[in-house]
Amino acid sequence: MDEQARQQEANFRYGLIASLVSRKLDPGEQMALMREIVSHEYETSSGQRRRISLRTLERYLKAYREGGWEALLPSVRADKLTTREIPEDVLAKAIALKQEQPGRSVRQIIAILELAAFVAPGTLKESTLSKQLRRRGVTRKALLNTGWSHFRRFEATHRNSMWQGDVQHTLYLPHPDKPGKKVMAYLVIFIDDYSRFVVHGQFYFEERVARLEDCLKKAILKNGVPEMIYVDNGAIYSSHHFERICGRLGAELKHTRPGRPMGRGKQEKFFRFVDQSFVPEAYDLIEQGKIQTLNDLNRFFSAWLEIAYHQKVHNSFKQRPVDRYQKDDHPIRMLPPHELIEVFLLEESRKVDKTGCISLLGTIFEVQTELAGSKIQVRFDPHDLSVIQVWKDGQRYEDAKPMKLRDPKNRPKQDEPKAVMQPPKTGLNYVELLVEEQKRQTREAQGAALSRAMKEVKRS
């Protein structure tokens, strides 16, 4: 399992226990909620569907409480599974079985195929079949999608119980680098469901994950950590990095079901108010030249938010959002700024080259030479590259440093070699001894030859 798969599995495990760790529960309430969690079937990070036992859930819960989100990462394994192709006739039969009974799990379909002798036992893998079915849209959710159901309004029970996040394509500003051109300004907000208080809202030029995280970080610095974050299925909300942030914060992440945007009315109503009350005035100020930059826009929006919105009595609960939020006595969970920075660090994988270097955002960094040729993870703030953390298999190494090219002329002079104590001379030399041995053997051979010759003379 590679690092990305391990992190996806950790996100899946945290999703199971998020409702247990994001708020304080009494023992009876916790056990009832755990039994409710294990009563359902879940789609894992690998696309398989399975049930989670109570013992497994307890193990995940214990690991998270002892070591946080990182403790949910599966152990590093050296072995890797290979993917096998599925014959077309077998895949067609599997699709027919799923369409016939959408509730059939992948494991059950494989069992049917094996019992019916369509495939040999053990040759068809759950992950492979699950991936093929999902690629073709043959899933339980798709097959049972019968349209909208009736929903009732809901409201969180206290402040910071749920924050709803959203992005609006709000208005156009003069382009900062291209005179005469315009560029879209995106409004990112997080709104407290209980009080309708906007915990933070800000305009950005890009609708990207980094902007979403910046807005959430500022909201937490001012108003604490929410128990749940409720967002739609947009790409910026569905990144693994955003899931990992929520896991490290101890906040449950909930997504709107695709094609069923229920529960989004509070954000939509707020954005309608922005369009009616703020946008026309902002365009007037743009024409007057009083709003030219993003900083100008955010300065005017902050004043509008504080006076026109937060101090306006809400029709539903007949209170100003700022009063309803501040007067609620539910405790606020704060995080020290240095811990919050660690939570929001971006993490990416890199392959260290043979010289011990990696490339990150167009800059070359050096890591410990012992990591050459290895795959590592780097954690960093994309807006501040002064600290680049280096991790491998859950172990932190020395931080990466910007590479400095060295001039060969300025190489440090090598120290003079130290005198080495020589052992005492024996006066013996191997080759010299061999020469003496050769002479001795020659003399013996010559003496023996002479002795034989003299004996022959005597006989004659």
ZAMITI-995138 format. One record per residue (C-alpha): residue in three letters; x, y, z. Coordinates in Angstrom, 3 decimals, m for minus. Layout:
ZAMITI-995138
REC_rodo_px_py_pz
REC_ALA_X_Y_Z
...
end
This chain:
ZAMITI-995138
REC_rodo_px_py_pz
REC_MET_0.000_0.000_0.000
REC_ASP_1.537_3.301_m1.101
REC_GLU_1.416_6.495_0.967
REC_GLN_m1.615_7.945_m0.817
REC_ALA_m3.600_4.737_m0.289
REC_ARG_m2.595_4.706_3.397
REC_GLN_m3.853_8.281_3.824
REC_GLN_m7.121_7.494_2.030
REC_GLU_m7.639_4.540_4.373
REC_ALA_m6.919_6.780_7.385
REC_ASN_m9.517_9.268_6.095
REC_PHE_m12.025_6.414_5.756
REC_ARG_m11.342_5.213_9.299
REC_TYR_m11.648_8.731_10.676
REC_GLY_m14.958_9.141_8.847
REC_LEU_m16.295_6.159_10.811
REC_ILE_m15.373_7.596_14.225
REC_ALA_m15.732_11.331_13.493
REC_SER_m19.119_11.587_15.195
REC_LEU_m17.616_9.898_18.286
REC_VAL_m14.586_12.168_18.704
REC_SER_m15.844_15.546_17.468
REC_ARG_m17.947_16.142_20.606
REC_LYS_m18.173_14.923_24.189
REC_LEU_m20.498_11.963_24.761
REC_ASP_m21.528_10.103_27.902
REC_PRO_m20.730_6.334_27.955
REC_GLY_m24.292_5.248_27.186
REC_GLU_m24.680_7.683_24.312
REC_GLN_m21.311_6.652_22.880
REC_MET_m22.125_2.943_22.893
REC_ALA_m25.517_3.539_21.280
REC_LEU_m23.865_5.586_18.538
REC_MET_m21.189_2.921_17.999
REC_ARG_m23.849_0.234_17.568
REC_GLU_m25.594_2.472_15.042
REC_ILE_m22.320_2.937_13.102
REC_VAL_m21.533_m0.798_12.868
REC_SER_m25.084_m1.608_11.721
REC_HIS_m24.376_m0.136_8.265
REC_GLU_m22.334_m1.235_5.273
REC_TYR_m19.616_1.145_4.026
REC_GLU_m17.641_1.668_0.846
REC_THR_m13.967_1.596_1.741
REC_SER_m11.184_3.716_0.271
REC_SER_m10.433_0.890_m2.201
REC_GLY_m14.035_0.793_m3.454
REC_GLN_m15.041_m2.379_m1.614
REC_ARG_m18.158_m2.545_0.523
REC_ARG_m17.919_m4.120_3.959
REC_ARG_m19.276_m3.971_7.472
REC_ILE_m17.149_m2.835_10.387
REC_SER_m17.200_m4.855_13.593
REC_LEU_m17.639_m3.217_16.970
REC_ARG_m14.178_m4.443_17.974
REC_THR_m12.605_m2.834_14.907
REC_LEU_m14.427_0.430_15.598
REC_GLU_m13.193_0.379_19.206
REC_ARG_m9.656_m0.195_17.917
REC_TYR_m9.887_2.804_15.566
REC_LEU_m11.313_4.950_18.367
REC_LYS_m8.571_3.947_20.807
REC_ALA_m5.831_4.557_18.224
REC_TYR_m7.158_8.035_17.387
REC_ARG_m7.475_9.098_21.025
REC_GLU_m3.922_7.954_21.729
REC_GLY_m2.178_9.165_18.577
REC_GLY_m4.529_11.377_16.570
REC_TRP_m5.200_11.065_12.853
REC_GLU_m1.726_9.648_12.114
REC_ALA_m2.471_6.657_14.352
REC_LEU_m5.203_5.616_11.879
REC_LEU_m2.668_5.115_9.076
REC_PRO_m2.269_1.410_8.164
REC_SER_1.120_m0.136_8.788
REC_VAL_3.605_0.096_5.920
REC_ARG_3.748_m3.148_3.977
REC_ALA_6.422_m4.257_1.578
REC_ASP_4.216_m6.489_m0.550
REC_LYS_2.116_m5.089_m3.388
REC_LEU_m0.895_m6.697_m4.999
REC_THR_m1.167_m7.008_m8.758
REC_THR_m4.329_m6.253_m10.717
REC_ARG_m5.826_m8.984_m12.863
REC_GLU_m7.984_m8.542_m15.906
REC_ILE_m11.570_m9.815_m15.796
REC_PRO_m12.822_m11.743_m18.851
REC_GLU_m15.642_m9.940_m20.647
REC_ASP_m18.162_m12.786_m20.180
REC_VAL_m17.447_m12.910_m16.436
REC_LEU_m17.760_m9.128_m16.093
REC_ALA_m21.041_m9.166_m18.042
REC_LYS_m22.433_m11.830_m15.711
REC_ALA_m21.300_m9.822_m12.643
REC_ILE_m23.030_m6.697_m13.984
REC_ALA_m26.236_m8.666_m14.588
REC_LEU_m26.132_m10.037_m11.032
REC_LYS_m25.713_m6.517_m9.607
REC_GLN_m28.511_m5.086_m11.757
REC_GLU_m30.774_m7.962_m10.777
REC_GLN_m30.248_m7.319_m7.044
REC_PRO_m28.555_m3.915_m6.369
REC_GLY_m28.111_m4.882_m2.719
REC_ARG_m25.711_m7.695_m3.581
REC_SER_m22.208_m6.939_m2.356
REC_VAL_m19.121_m7.506_m4.489
REC_ARG_m18.133_m10.374_m2.213
REC_GLN_m21.545_m12.003_m2.695
REC_ILE_m21.365_m11.650_m6.481
REC_ILE_m17.933_m13.311_m6.502
REC_ALA_m19.305_m16.142_m4.353
REC_ILE_m22.155_m16.679_m6.831
REC_LEU_m19.756_m16.730_m9.778
REC_GLU_m17.511_m19.244_m8.007
REC_LEU_m20.393_m21.518_m6.978
REC_ALA_m21.770_m21.428_m10.518
REC_ALA_m18.306_m22.339_m11.853
REC_PHE_m17.967_m19.146_m13.910
REC_VAL_m14.602_m18.495_m12.241
REC_ALA_m12.193_m20.633_m10.254
REC_PRO_m12.190_m19.927_m6.492
REC_GLY_m9.756_m17.193_m5.502
REC_THR_m9.053_m15.899_m9.018
REC_LEU_m11.405_m12.876_m8.931
REC_LYS_m10.398_m10.111_m6.511
REC_GLU_m12.940_m7.885_m4.764
REC_SER_m11.019_m4.664_m5.431
REC_THR_m10.698_m5.433_m9.155
REC_LEU_m14.374_m6.253_m9.659
REC_SER_m15.490_m3.317_m7.529
REC_LYS_m13.392_m0.922_m9.634
REC_GLN_m14.852_m2.278_m12.888
REC_LEU_m18.436_m1.991_m11.615
REC_ARG_m17.900_1.591_m10.434
REC_ARG_m16.344_2.583_m13.776
REC_ARG_m19.525_1.395_m15.495
REC_GLY_m21.848_3.113_m13.028
REC_VAL_m23.171_m0.196_m11.728
REC_THR_m23.389_0.689_m8.030
REC_ARG_m26.106_0.295_m5.448
REC_LYS_m26.512_4.070_m5.161
REC_ALA_m26.915_4.521_m8.918
REC_LEU_m29.276_1.572_m9.348
REC_LEU_m31.530_2.614_m6.467
REC_ASN_m31.581_6.346_m7.240
REC_THR_m35.305_6.981_m7.579
REC_GLY_m35.279_10.754_m7.253
REC_TRP_m35.729_13.265_m4.471
REC_SER_m37.326_12.475_m1.133
REC_HIS_m39.066_14.837_1.215
REC_PHE_m36.837_16.583_3.736
REC_ARG_m37.517_18.633_6.815
REC_ARG_m35.647_21.708_7.936
REC_PHE_m32.919_21.238_10.490
REC_GLU_m30.816_23.439_12.736
REC_ALA_m27.730_22.728_14.833
REC_THR_m28.242_22.597_18.592
REC_HIS_m25.453_25.005_19.592
REC_ARG_m22.686_27.209_18.203
REC_ASN_m19.791_25.452_16.463
REC_SER_m21.843_22.277_16.270
REC_MET_m21.822_22.625_12.476
REC_TRP_m20.170_25.019_10.059
REC_GLN_m21.341_25.127_6.465
REC_GLY_m18.819_26.120_3.822
REC_ASP_m19.430_27.391_0.304
REC_VAL_m17.971_29.485_m2.543
REC_GLN_m19.728_32.107_m4.681
REC_HIS_m18.603_33.552_m8.022
REC_THR_m19.483_37.053_m6.868
REC_LEU_m18.169_39.892_m9.038
REC_TYR_m15.413_41.128_m11.336
REC_LEU_m12.477_43.324_m10.336
REC_PRO_m9.907_45.142_m12.456
REC_HIS_m7.135_42.673_m13.318
REC_PRO_m4.080_43.402_m11.122
REC_ASP_m1.585_42.725_m13.948
REC_LYS_m3.510_43.392_m17.173
REC_PRO_m4.840_46.940_m17.537
REC_GLY_m8.288_47.074_m19.082
REC_LYS_m9.009_43.423_m18.222
REC_LYS_m11.210_42.043_m15.456
REC_VAL_m10.894_39.002_m13.209
REC_MET_m13.445_37.071_m11.153
REC_ALA_m13.404_37.476_m7.352
REC_TYR_m14.622_34.409_m5.436
REC_LEU_m16.247_34.741_m2.013
REC_VAL_m15.396_31.858_0.367
REC_ILE_m17.455_31.629_3.559
REC_PHE_m17.956_29.418_6.587
REC_ILE_m21.245_30.051_8.387
REC_ASP_m22.299_28.727_11.792
REC_ASP_m25.496_26.712_11.292
REC_TYR_m26.935_27.452_14.743
REC_SER_m26.573_31.246_14.694
REC_ARG_m26.085_32.035_10.944
REC_PHE_m22.972_33.895_12.119
REC_VAL_m20.287_33.997_9.406
REC_VAL_m17.228_32.768_11.286
REC_HIS_m15.096_33.992_8.388
REC_GLY_m15.661_35.209_4.847
REC_GLN_m13.132_36.533_2.348
REC_PHE_m12.669_37.189_m1.371
REC_TYR_m9.955_35.413_m3.373
REC_PHE_m8.896_35.430_m7.009
REC_GLU_m8.824_31.623_m7.286
REC_GLU_m11.271_28.916_m6.291
REC_ARG_m8.618_26.522_m5.047
REC_VAL_m8.005_24.281_m2.062
REC_ALA_m5.335_26.623_m0.650
REC_ARG_m7.872_29.493_m0.516
REC_LEU_m10.480_27.312_1.166
REC_GLU_m7.942_26.214_3.774
REC_ASP_m6.828_29.801_4.375
REC_CYS_m10.437_30.838_5.055
REC_LEU_m11.033_27.882_7.387
REC_LYS_m7.776_28.507_9.252
REC_LYS_m8.737_32.141_9.909
REC_ALA_m12.220_31.098_11.031
REC_ILE_m10.736_28.643_13.561
REC_LEU_m8.220_31.175_14.867
REC_LYS_m11.086_33.573_15.632
REC_ASN_m13.884_31.208_16.691
REC_GLY_m12.459_27.801_17.627
REC_VAL_m12.806_24.334_16.087
REC_PRO_m16.239_23.153_14.845
REC_GLU_m17.573_19.697_15.591
REC_MET_m18.702_19.205_11.980
REC_ILE_m17.959_20.831_8.615
REC_TYR_m20.728_20.485_6.023
REC_VAL_m19.851_21.175_2.371
REC_ASP_m20.897_20.170_m1.128
REC_ASN_m19.063_17.778_m3.452
REC_GLY_m16.998_20.386_m5.285
REC_ALA_m13.429_19.486_m6.138
REC_ILE_m11.915_21.804_m3.516
REC_TYR_m13.960_20.122_m0.759
REC_SER_m13.227_16.567_m1.932
REC_SER_m9.431_16.626_m1.791
REC_HIS_m7.658_14.099_0.417
REC_HIS_m5.714_16.962_1.968
REC_PHE_m8.920_18.651_3.159
REC_GLU_m10.129_15.333_4.603
REC_ARG_m6.812_14.952_6.415
REC_ILE_m7.118_18.474_7.862
REC_CYS_m10.565_17.694_9.267
REC_GLY_m9.239_14.454_10.742
REC_ARG_m6.354_16.209_12.467
REC_LEU_m8.726_18.896_13.762
REC_GLY_m11.069_16.257_15.178
REC_ALA_m13.932_17.696_13.081
REC_GLU_m16.409_15.492_11.233
REC_LEU_m16.542_16.179_7.468
REC_LYS_m19.946_15.787_5.793
REC_HIS_m20.710_16.169_2.097
REC_THR_m24.009_16.914_0.400
REC_ARG_m25.210_13.861_m1.488
REC_PRO_m24.537_14.253_m5.250
REC_GLY_m27.553_15.661_m7.063
REC_ARG_m29.385_16.272_m3.790
REC_PRO_m28.328_19.720_m2.474
REC_MET_m30.563_19.659_0.604
REC_GLY_m29.415_21.586_3.662
REC_ARG_m27.721_24.239_1.521
REC_GLY_m30.475_26.823_2.019
REC_LYS_m28.607_28.854_4.642
REC_GLN_m25.656_29.541_2.350
REC_GLU_m27.919_30.239_m0.616
REC_LYS_m29.948_32.722_1.425
REC_PHE_m26.765_34.449_2.587
REC_PHE_m25.414_34.688_m0.970
REC_ARG_m28.741_36.125_m2.169
REC_PHE_m28.391_38.803_0.505
REC_VAL_m24.823_39.473_m0.695
REC_ASP_m26.100_39.863_m4.264
REC_GLN_m28.890_42.226_m3.198
REC_SER_m27.155_44.330_m0.569
REC_PHE_m23.408_44.272_m1.221
REC_VAL_m22.683_43.555_m4.903
REC_PRO_m24.478_46.597_m6.445
REC_GLU_m22.773_48.932_m3.967
REC_ALA_m19.409_47.279_m4.612
REC_TYR_m19.750_47.762_m8.386
REC_ASP_m20.575_51.432_m7.766
REC_LEU_m17.369_51.792_m5.720
REC_ILE_m15.395_49.995_m8.457
REC_GLU_m16.653_52.523_m11.022
REC_GLN_m15.645_55.374_m8.707
REC_GLY_m12.169_53.889_m8.374
REC_LYS_m12.556_53.313_m4.612
REC_ILE_m12.299_49.515_m5.016
REC_GLN_m9.401_48.584_m7.269
REC_THR_m7.691_45.692_m5.475
REC_LEU_m8.644_42.543_m3.622
REC_ASN_m7.592_44.189_m0.360
REC_ASP_m9.971_47.078_m1.071
REC_LEU_m12.815_44.649_m1.738
REC_ASN_m12.200_42.655_1.448
REC_ARG_m11.985_45.825_3.547
REC_PHE_m15.428_46.991_2.370
REC_PHE_m16.888_43.486_2.632
REC_SER_m15.668_43.127_6.243
REC_ALA_m17.480_46.331_7.221
REC_TRP_m20.645_45.237_5.400
REC_LEU_m20.534_41.809_7.064
REC_GLU_m20.104_43.212_10.574
REC_ILE_m22.773_45.950_10.329
REC_ALA_m25.277_45.050_7.613
REC_TYR_m25.413_41.283_8.170
REC_HIS_m24.309_40.314_11.673
REC_GLN_m26.321_43.090_13.317
REC_LYS_m29.496_42.469_11.290
REC_VAL_m32.245_40.620_13.183
REC_HIS_m32.780_37.214_11.606
REC_ASN_m36.343_36.339_10.639
REC_SER_m36.211_32.746_11.935
REC_PHE_m35.030_33.203_15.539
REC_LYS_m35.607_36.967_15.972
REC_GLN_m32.029_37.626_17.063
REC_ARG_m28.971_39.176_15.506
REC_PRO_m26.531_36.445_14.357
REC_VAL_m23.688_37.986_16.399
REC_ASP_m25.833_37.937_19.572
REC_ARG_m27.065_34.402_19.050
REC_TYR_m23.493_33.174_18.559
REC_GLN_m21.906_35.081_21.444
REC_LYS_m24.667_34.437_23.997
REC_ASP_m24.692_30.676_23.537
REC_ASP_m22.893_29.089_26.490
REC_HIS_m21.594_26.007_24.661
REC_PRO_m17.787_25.898_25.213
REC_ILE_m15.481_26.807_22.340
REC_ARG_m12.508_24.526_21.614
REC_MET_m9.482_26.621_20.652
REC_LEU_m6.175_25.454_19.156
REC_PRO_m2.853_27.250_19.721
REC_PRO_m1.641_28.941_16.511
REC_HIS_1.498_26.782_16.259
REC_GLU_m0.583_23.582_16.427
REC_LEU_m3.014_24.936_13.853
REC_ILE_m0.139_25.616_11.458
REC_GLU_0.947_21.966_11.701
REC_VAL_m2.607_20.791_10.960
REC_PHE_m2.865_22.795_7.733
REC_LEU_0.533_21.889_6.248
REC_LEU_0.219_20.638_2.681
REC_GLU_1.642_17.155_2.134
REC_GLU_3.043_15.813_m1.136
REC_SER_5.147_12.822_m2.174
REC_ARG_8.514_13.240_m3.865
REC_LYS_11.196_10.895_m5.238
REC_VAL_14.667_11.844_m4.005
REC_ASP_17.220_11.759_m6.828
REC_LYS_20.662_10.171_m6.538
REC_THR_22.191_13.496_m5.462
REC_GLY_19.781_13.771_m2.494
REC_CYS_17.628_16.527_m4.038
REC_ILE_13.911_17.073_m4.697
REC_SER_11.955_19.671_m6.661
REC_LEU_9.121_21.560_m4.956
REC_LEU_7.164_24.463_m6.474
REC_GLY_9.977_25.177_m8.915
REC_THR_12.730_25.165_m6.280
REC_ILE_15.401_22.507_m5.689
REC_PHE_15.839_21.359_m2.075
REC_GLU_18.415_19.090_m0.477
REC_VAL_17.522_16.320_1.977
REC_GLN_19.630_13.877_3.953
REC_THR_21.865_11.876_1.602
REC_GLU_20.697_8.598_3.117
REC_LEU_17.260_9.234_1.531
REC_ALA_18.685_9.249_m2.030
REC_GLY_16.515_7.102_m4.282
REC_SER_13.684_6.911_m1.712
REC_LYS_10.079_8.102_m1.938
REC_ILE_9.383_10.640_0.813
REC_GLN_6.578_12.931_1.978
REC_VAL_7.141_16.644_2.412
REC_ARG_4.905_18.845_4.568
REC_PHE_4.949_22.585_3.986
REC_ASP_3.022_25.828_3.834
REC_PRO_2.720_26.731_0.118
REC_HIS_2.790_30.424_1.096
REC_ASP_5.954_30.082_3.219
REC_LEU_8.685_27.676_2.093
REC_SER_11.083_28.541_4.906
REC_VAL_10.319_25.197_6.603
REC_ILE_9.987_21.988_4.549
REC_GLN_9.377_18.962_6.773
REC_VAL_10.635_15.588_5.486
REC_TRP_8.853_12.342_6.455
REC_LYS_9.285_8.710_5.458
REC_ASP_7.222_5.798_6.778
REC_GLY_5.932_7.931_9.651
REC_GLN_9.431_9.050_10.759
REC_ARG_10.529_12.680_10.515
REC_TYR_13.977_13.494_9.146
REC_GLU_15.923_16.748_8.979
REC_ASP_14.087_19.564_7.196
REC_ALA_14.884_20.091_3.518
REC_LYS_17.172_23.012_2.690
REC_PRO_17.372_25.077_m0.521
REC_MET_20.159_23.680_m2.653
REC_LYS_23.310_25.812_m2.826
REC_LEU_25.563_25.212_m5.820
REC_ARG_29.208_24.919_m4.767
REC_ASP_32.092_26.497_m6.708
REC_PRO_34.854_23.892_m7.217
REC_LYS_37.426_26.670_m6.690
REC_ASN_36.108_27.220_m3.198
REC_ARG_36.366_23.663_m2.033
REC_PRO_37.690_23.467_1.498
REC_LYS_41.352_22.487_1.682
REC_GLN_41.920_18.994_2.875
REC_ASP_43.869_18.588_6.062
REC_GLU_47.426_17.301_5.781
REC_PRO_47.463_13.543_6.348
REC_LYS_48.506_12.661_9.831
REC_ALA_51.731_10.695_10.321
REC_VAL_51.007_7.041_10.718
REC_MET_53.143_4.985_13.107
REC_GLN_54.913_2.309_11.073
REC_PRO_55.381_m1.146_12.593
REC_PRO_59.015_m2.251_13.202
REC_LYS_60.819_m3.853_10.242
REC_THR_61.384_m7.639_10.397
REC_GLY_64.040_m7.728_7.705
REC_LEU_62.155_m10.509_5.917
REC_ASN_60.800_m10.271_2.366
REC_TYR_58.610_m12.921_0.819
REC_VAL_59.958_m12.662_m2.737
REC_GLU_63.537_m12.528_m1.519
REC_LEU_62.957_m15.678_0.486
REC_LEU_61.477_m17.345_m2.601
REC_VAL_64.679_m16.578_m4.518
REC_GLU_66.794_m18.185_m1.768
REC_GLU_64.459_m21.184_m1.752
REC_GLN_64.816_m21.499_m5.516
REC_LYS_68.612_m21.472_m5.199
REC_ARG_68.506_m24.147_m2.489
REC_GLN_66.257_m26.386_m4.569
REC_THR_68.581_m25.880_m7.573
REC_ARG_71.648_m26.823_m5.542
REC_GLU_69.909_m29.958_m4.248
REC_ALA_68.898_m30.945_m7.752
REC_GLN_72.412_m30.397_m9.086
REC_GLY_73.969_m32.390_m6.189
REC_ALA_71.593_m35.299_m6.790
REC_ALA_72.452_m35.314_m10.499
REC_LEU_76.183_m35.321_m9.771
REC_SER_75.811_m38.218_m7.298
REC_ARG_73.955_m40.330_m9.898
REC_ALA_76.658_m39.628_m12.497
REC_MET_79.468_m40.775_m10.171
REC_LYS_77.652_m44.040_m9.408
REC_GLU_77.367_m44.752_m13.109
REC_VAL_81.136_m44.209_m13.543
REC_LYS_81.941_m46.681_m10.733
REC_ARG_79.772_m49.403_m12.267
REC_SER_81.489_m49.085_m15.578
end
